[in-house]
Amino acid sequence: MSIHDFDDIRPFLPEELPAVYDRLLADPEFQHVLSYIYKDTPLPQLEQLIRSCHTNLDFQLHVVYPMLKHLIDTAATSLTANFSALADGHDRQYTFVSNHRDIVLDSAFLSVVLHDNGFNTVEIAIGDNLLIRPWIRDLVRINKSFIVQRSLPPRQLLVASANMSRYMHFCINQKHENIWIAQREGRAKDSDDRTQESVLKMMAMGGDLRQLNIVPLAITYEYDPCDYLKAQEFQNKRDIEGFRKSPQDDLDNMRTGIFGPKGKIHYHAAPCINDWLDTLPADLPKTEYFRQVAAHIDREIHRHYHLYPGNYAAADMLTGTHAYAAHYTPEQQRQFEAYLQQKLAMVQLAHPDIPYLRERMLTMYANPVFNHEKANQA
């Protein structure tokens, strides 16, 4: 098996980067994005910096990493991580399977905290539905991303899924790179995080799941900048038959998710599931096997959420009880209520159903509490 078996989906190779830089830096829209993000750096200086990056990792560390660090300083209160379950992590490569909150930043911040803790960064599985501009496709493939081909007829989709699975196994076992992939296609808009068995079946098409060294990863944001946009989408889907987000909606979600305030952010890695996989009966039917693996990943993600006062306040506000009052003060509840009102005021609908939108937003913040409690009881 050769890296060129995956030319249509893999990240760019180092020798391909100069030509990609030429294409990228000639794109007016990309130039505008660069100027917006790096306000204080002249464009010629940025071009020189980009062209000095000879590998994908160079690009991540010298171009992307400083931008993300600045973003953490300006749009987040803190970014913390716990990788203590990966004691041998510096000698192995892992496939991080996580819940999915932000289109862009879940994987980006993961690479930041991995690098800061002495690990390699990740190759990122990204859906082709998000690559709505040529420069975005180029940029993500420089930034160690591989393409999940979703916009295909069923038969071609099956072939593409098998090819991507082979690439993931190649990436872990021959390229010796870490991988990040979301536990489901798209974000869980209500934060009820569940692993899609189809994702696991895809990963197994290229070989045994043990070869991928799967690590469940819990990502928790104190505040989701896109919460009101997700609530708005819920109402549109309720009121408009066949409603689908437009490419512009995806761009708006990306922009809001990147630059909106996030409060505290925490990443927590559970143990690699290989030892647990070894406890499953050898004769377990495949359907039951994937069901049990998905349920185990879910429990591990739910158990390792890092919850905030707003989550607990939302759970009580949603249920009309005080079951979690020990986890927040009256002042913290008032602050969360004020936050909720502020975000509801940002909804842009002709006829906003405020009680429904409020219930949707409360559910987003409360579901991690309910799932965390159930996982710990289990």
N, C-alpha and C positions, 0 to 999 in steps of 0.2 A: 504494500500500500504506500502511495506517494502523496506528498502534500498537494501535488497538482491534480489529484483525483477530486479535490474540493475547491477548485479555482473559483467556482461561481458563488461560494458562500463564505470562504475563509477570510481572516484578516489579511491585509496586504503584507507581502514579504519585504524585508529591508531593501532589496534591490529594486523594488517597484515604487518605493516612496518618492524619489525625485520627480518622476513623471506625474504622480498623483498630486504632489505639492504644486506643480506647475498649473494643473487643472484647477485645483482648489483655490489657489491664491489669485487666479484670474476671474473668479466668480464674484460679481459685484455684491450679491447678497451675503456671501461669506465674509467679504471685506467689511460690510456694514456690521455684521455680527461681531467680528473681531474688534472693530472700533468701539462698539457698545460695551463689550465685556472688559476690554483693556483700554479704558478711557484715557489713561495717562501715558500710554505708550504709543509712539508714532508707528504708523503702519509699516514703513520700511524696516524698522527695528523688529517688529513682530515677524515679518517675512524672513528676516535673517535668522531669528531664533528658530522658526519652524524648519527652515532648510538645514539648520545645524543638527537636527535630530536624525540620526542614521538608523534607528530601530524604532519599533512601535513603543517599546518601553521608554526609550529616550523621550519620545513625544509625550507619553503619559506623565513622566516625571518633570519635564522642563516646561511643558505648555499647559497641560491639563491640571496637574497637581497644584501649582500655585493659584490657579483660578479657583479650584475647589476649596483650598484653604481660605482664600479671601471670602468666598461665598459662605463658608462656615462662620467666619468672623462677623459677617454682616447680616445673614439671614437665619442663623441658628444661635441658640444659647450655648450649646455644647454638643460635641460628638464623641461618644465613648463606645468601647467595644470590649467583649470578653471572649477570648479564644483559648481559655484555660483547658477546655475539653480536648484541644488538639495538641497534646504534649509533644507528639512526634511530627507536628505539622511542617516543620522546616525541611523535613526529609521526604515528604510525600506531597502529592498533588491531590486536590479535592474538587468535587463538584458540589458547590454550595447551592442548595435548593431552598429558596426563601419565599416568604410571603411578599406581596408586591404592593407597594404604596405609591411610589413616584415613578413615572415613566422613565426618567433619565437618571435620577440621583441614587436610586437603590443600589445599582451596580457601581456607580461612580464613587459614592462614599465608601462602599465595601473595599474598593481598591485602595482608597486613602488609609483606612484603618488597618488593612492588611499590611501595606507598606510600612506604616508607622509601628507595627508590631513585628517587623522583621520577616514577613512572608512575601511571596511574589504576588503581583496583582492578578486580576482575573481576565480570562477571555469571556466575553459577554454575549449571550444569546439574545438577539433583538429581532422582533418581527418586521417583515418587509412592509407591513401596512404603515409603519412609522417613517419609512424612508421616502418621504414625499417630495424631496428635492434632491437633485443629483449631488449637491455638495454635502448633504446630510449623509447620503450613502457612502461617499468617499471618507468623510470625517470619522464615522463610526468604525469603518474598516481599518483606518489608521490606528484608532483607539482600541485595538484588540477585540473587535466585535465580529461575530459570525452571524450569518443571516438565517433566520427562521422563515422559510418560504411558505406563506399561508395563502397567497392569492393564486391558487392553482386548482384545476379540476380534481375530483377525488382520486382518480388513478395516478395522476402525476404527483399529487400530494403524498400518496403512500410511498412512492419512489423517493421523493425529496426528504421525507421523514427518515427513511432508512439511511439515506446518504448523510443526513445531519447526525444521526446516531453514530454512524461509523466515524464521522469527524470528531465527535466528542470523545470516543474511545481513543482515537488517534492522538487527540490533544492531550489527554491525561497520560497515556502510556508511552507515547513516542516524542511528542513535543515537550512533555513535562511542564505543562501549564495548568494552573487552576482554572475553573469554569464557574460562572454564575448563570443560573437559569431560574426563572420564576416558577413557582409550583403550579401555576395555571396560566392559560392564555389570557392576557389582559389583567387589569387590577380587579381585586374584589372590592367593588364600589361600596359595599356595606361593611367592609372589614371582617367579614366572616370567612376567614382564610381556610381554604380547603384545597388539598392537592388533587389535581385531576389525574385519574388513573391513566388517561391517554398520554400524559407527559411521561410517566414511568414506562409505559409500553413502548413509546418511541425510544426512550433511552436504552431499553433492553434489546432493540432490534439489532444493534451493532455488537452485542456481547453481553456477558453477565453483568448485572448491576454492581456486583462487588468490585469489578474492575474500575468503576467510576469513583469509588470512595465517597459516597454521598454523605454530605453533612447538612442536616436541617439547620436553617439559619433564621432566627427571629429578628425582624426589623421593627422598631417602634419609634414613631415620631410623636412628640407631644402635641403638635398641631399639624394638620394636613392642609397646606395652602389651597389644595383643590377641593376641599370638602364641599364648598357651596356649588362648585361646578358639577361634582358628582350628584349632589341633591337635585340640581337643575336637570341633569340628564335623567334621573329617576322620574321626574314629573313629565318630561318630554316623552319618555317611553310609555308612561301611563296614559298620556293624553293624545299622542300622535301615533296612529297605527303604522308599524314598520319604520319607526324613527331610527336613524343611524347617524352617528357623529360624522361630520365632514372633516376633510383634511385640515381645514382651518381650526376646527374644534380641537383636533389633536395638537396643533401648534400652540393654541391658547393654553391647553393643559400643560404642555411642556414648559412654556414660558412662565406660567403661574407657579408650577411646581418647583422650578429652578429658583426663581427670585423671591417667592413669597416667604413669609416668616414661618419657621418650623419649630421653634422652641428647642427642647432637648431631643437628641437623637441617640438611640442605642442599638448596637448590633450584638447579638449573643449567639455564639455557635454551640450547638448541641454536639454530643459525641458522634463520630462517624458511625453509620448504621451497620457496618460490615459484621461486627460481633453479634448484633441483634439478628441480622439476616441468617447467621449460622444456626440460630435456634429454631428456625422454621422447619417443619417437616419436609423431607425431600420429595414426598409424593403429593404435596399440596397442589391442588388444581390451579392453573395459571390465573384464572379470574379471581380466585380467593387470595392467591399470592399478591397480586397487585393491589387488591382491596386492603389487605393487611399492611402492606408497605406504605400505602398512602395514609392510612389511619395512624401508623407509627410516626411518620413525618409530621402529620398534623399535631399529634400530642406533643412532640418535641418542640415544635414552633410555639404552640400555645403555652407550654410550661415555661418557656424562656422569654416571654414578653417582659419588657421593662415598663410597667404601667405608671401612669401619672395621675395626680389628683383629678384632672379633668375627665379622665376615663371613668373613675369611680363616681364622680358627681353626675356624669351623663347616665350611668347605669341606674342611679337612684331617681334621677329626673324622668327617665324613660318609664320606669316601673312604678313611680309614685310611692316609693318606700325610702327607708333610711338604712337599708341593709349594709351599705358600704360606707356609712358616715364616719367610721373610724379612720378612713383613708384620706379625708380632706377636711378642711376647716370651713366654717360658714363664709369666710372671706374668699377662700378659693372657689367655693361654689358661685359666689356673686361674680367673681372674675370670669369664670367659665360662662355664666349666663350672659355677661356683657360681650364676651367674645362671640357667642352664638348669635346674638342680635346684630353685631357688627357684620358678621359674614352673611346672615340672611338678607341684610340690606344690599349686599353686592349682587344678589341674584338678578339676572336680566331675563325676565319672562313677561309676556304681555299680561298674563293673569296668574301671578304667583300664588300658589296654595300654601300660605305660610304655615298652618298647622302640619300639613303633610311634609313640607320641606324641613321643618324643625324636627319632626319625628325621624326623618331620614338621617339628619345630621347627628342627632342623639344616638341613633342606632350605630352609626359608624364608630363613635367613640366608646360605646358601651359593649359592643360585641367582643372585643379583646378581653374585657373583664369576665364576661360569661364563659368564654372558651378557656381562659386561664384557670378559672375555678374548676371547671369540669375536668381539665387535664390533670390538675393536681390531685383531685379526688380519685381519678382513675389510677 
